[in-house]
Amino acid sequence: MEFVRHATGKLAYRSFGSGSEVWIFFHGFGQHHQDLLAFDKLRTSKQRYLFVDLIYHGQSSWNTSEKPLKKEEWKVILLSLLQQESIDTFHLVGYSMGGKFALLSYELLPERISSLSLLAPDGIKTGLWYSMSNYPTGIHPLFKQAVFRPQRFFTLVDGLKTAGLLQKSLVKFVRTQLETRSKRAQAYLVWKVLGGLHLQLGTIIRQLRLHPIPVTVVLGEFDRMVAPKNLERFTAKVPQLRLLLLPVGHGQLIESTVSYLQQAQEKEHSSSPQATTDNPR
């Protein structure tokens, strides 16, 4: 692992390849960089991939939960990473919570980013139970209760499911993310430190329209956390945006996206003039 050290902690990442075309990957809540390593199957000799551990995930650290992350601090951290790795412009890929960080990074450094690929991105409009990093600070004491007295919390969740107010898939997601004390503590710290980060979507949309870099949004047809209809207002306002809908749920989206892109890559290679010459019928 390599690290970007800053006043409030350190950001961990791994780098693969030595090409001049740089891609940076941000994972989702409760994951770490290894959950996105499947994308490395797509890397060509011209590319370099950086897989980042977000704050309170993997080997990245934050010195104190009493100090929420501010946008300008994230900008400083990101600029330090770019300087350390001698990166000028780069492509961004973000899954789930990582999609929010990709959009935030674009909001702060639009002139440095060559393309955006967002897989079920958080930060635009997502379900109440899913937005792990997007709650107001006034609710944090309730989540602290969930860390130390989880049974009450799960009883409430099960009651809402029985009443038909929560879908089974959402309940499963919540239980999976909060099933152990360490996971619940991680959730609380993420809520507390990242909860104040809110995207300026109007600014992002105006910038994407003014300087139309490629934007791809990949959604799962059966995703109950980031439903396609919830992103319609955003996707409709970015003319160059390509929307890809895959027949999977939230948890299968990374694997399904890599598989889709591999097939597209193989098809493009087989139809190229060089491939035709090398593989005559």
N, C-alpha and C positions, 0 to 999 in steps of 0.2 A: 504494500500500500504506500501511496505517497500522500503528503499532507500540505494543505495551505494553512499556515498558522496565523491567527489574528488575535486581537485584544480580548475577544470574548470566547475563544476556544480554538478549534481546528476543524477543517473540512477534509475528509478523506476521499481519495479517488484512486482508480486504476487506469492506466493508459495502455492501449493496444495499437500496434502499427506505427508507421513513421511517415505516412503520406501527408501531403499539404492540405488536404480537405479534412477539416476537423468536425467531428460530431460529438456533442455532449449529451449524456443521458441522465435523467432524473427519475428515480423509482417512486413507488407509491407508499402510503402509510403502512407501517408495520413491516416493511421490506428493507432490503439494502441493495447495494449495487449488483450483487450476484444474481438477483432476480431478473435483471435485464441483460445478462451476458449472452442470452440466446441470440440477441441482435448481432453479436460478433460474427455469426455465420455469414452475414451479409457484407462484411467489410472487404473492400478491394485493396489492392496494393497502393492505390492513390489516396487512401483514407487513413485517418487516425481516430480512434474511438476513446473517449474518456467517460468512465462510469463513476458517478458521484454517489457517496453516502450523504443523504440529507441530514440536517440537524436532528439529534437524538435517535439516529439510526446508524447501524453498522459501527464503524470506528470514528464517526464524526462526533464531536462533543461541543457542549455549550457550558460555560463556566457557572452560570447561576440562573435558576428558573425565575428569579425575581427581576430579571432584565429581559423584557420581550424583544424579539428581533424587529428592528426597524428596516424600512425599505433601503435607506441610505447605507445601512450596515451590510445588507445583502449585496448591494452594488459594490461596496469596497471589497468584500470577500470574493465576488465574482471577478472583479478587475485584477485582484491579486492572483487568482488562478490563471487568468489569461496571460498575465505578465510572466508568471513562473513557467508556463508552458510555451511562451513565445507565440501566442495565438492572436491573430488579427481578427478575422471574421470566422464564424462558425455556425453550424447547424444545431438545432436543439430538438431533442426528443424527450417527452415527458409522459409518464403514465400516472393516472389518478392524481394523488397529491403532487406528484412530480410535474403533471401538466400545469398545475397552478404556478409552480416555481418556474416553469418554462415561460409562461405568459408574463409573470412578474419580471423575469430577466429581460424579456423583450420590451416590456414597458420602460425599463430603466436604461437599456442599451440597444435601442432599435437599429442603430446604424451598424452594429457589429454582427447582427444575426442574419444569416443567409436564407434560412427556412425554418419553419415550425412544423413539427409533427406531434400531435396531441392525441393520446390514447385515453379515452374516457376521462377527460380533464376535470379536475376539481376547480372551484373558484369562479365558475360561470353561473351555473344553477344546478345544485345537486340536492338530493334528499336530506332531510333533517338529520337522520341518524348516520348518514355517510360523511357529512362534512366535518371530519375529525379536526381540521385545523382552522375552522371558520366560525367558531362560536364567540359571542360577546364575552368580555372578561367577567361580567357580573354573574355568569353561569358557572364559572370555574369552581366555586365551593361545592356545587352539586356533583361535579365530576370527581372532586376530591373525596366526597362521601362514597362514590362508586368504587374508588380504589380500596378504601378501608372497610366498607360494608357492601360488598358486591351483591349479596343475596337479595337485599332490598331492591337494588337496581334491576336484577334479572327477573324478580317477581313482577316488577312494573312492566318490563318488556314483554314477558309472557302474557300478562293480563291484556296488554294492548293488542297482542296477536290474537288472543281468544276473542276479543271484542271486534276483531276484523279491522283494526286501525293500523296494524303493521303486517306486511306480507311476510310469509315464511322465509323467503330468501333474505330479507333485511334482518330478521331476527337471527338467522344463521350467521350473517356477516358480523353483527354486533357481538354475538357470543364468541366467535372465532377471534375477533380483534381484542376482546377483553377477558379471555378465558383464564389467564394466569395473572398473578399479582404483578409480575414484571411487565406484562403487556398493558395492564391497567395503569401502572405507574408511567409507562411510556406515553400512553394516550393522554394522561393528565398533563404531563410536561409539554407535549406537543400542543395541546389546547392552550396552555398557559403562555408559552413562548411565541407561538405562531398565530394565535387567535386574532391578533391585531392587524394582520396583513390582509388588506383588501385591494383587489385589482381595480384599476381605473379602466373599465372595459371600453368606455367611450373614447378615451385616449388611445387605447390599443387599436380599436377599430379604425379610427381616423388615420393613425399611422400606417396601418396595413393597406388602407385605400390609397393613401398618398404615395407610399412606396411599396408596391405590391410584390412582396416576396412570396414564394410558394408556401401555402398552408394546407396541411392535411389533418383532418380530424377523423379518427377511427373510433367507432362505437360498436358496442355489442347489442345485437337485436334483442337479447333477453336480459340485458343489464337493468336491474331495478335500482341501482345506486346512481347511475348517470344515464337517465333515460334519454333517447334521441330527441323526444319532443321538448325536453327542457333546454336544449341547446339551439333550437330552431331560430330564435331571435338573433343569436350571435352569428350562426353560420350563414344566415340570409343576408347579413350586412357586409360580408367579406366576399367580393365578387370572385376572386381567384381561388377561394377555398374549395378543396376537394373533400367530399364527405364519403367515407367508406364504412359501410354497415356490414358487419360479419355475424354469422348465425351462432353466437356464443353469449355467455354471461360475462360478468365483470372479471371474475377470477381466471377465465381462460383467454382473455383478450391479448395478452403478450404473446403467448405461444401461437395463437391463431394469426396474429399480425405478421409474425416472423415467417410462418408457413406461407401466408399469402404473398409476401414480398419475395420469398425464395422462388416461388413458382413464377412470379412476374419476371424476376431476374433471369431465370433459366430460359423462359420463353423469349426474352429480349436477346439473350446470347445466341440461341438457336436460330433466330431469324436475322441475325446480323450478317453482312457480306462475308466477313472473315470466317464465321461459323459455317456458312454455306460452302466455302472453299475447302475448309478443313474436313467437313463431313458431307461429301457428295452423296446424293441419293442413288 
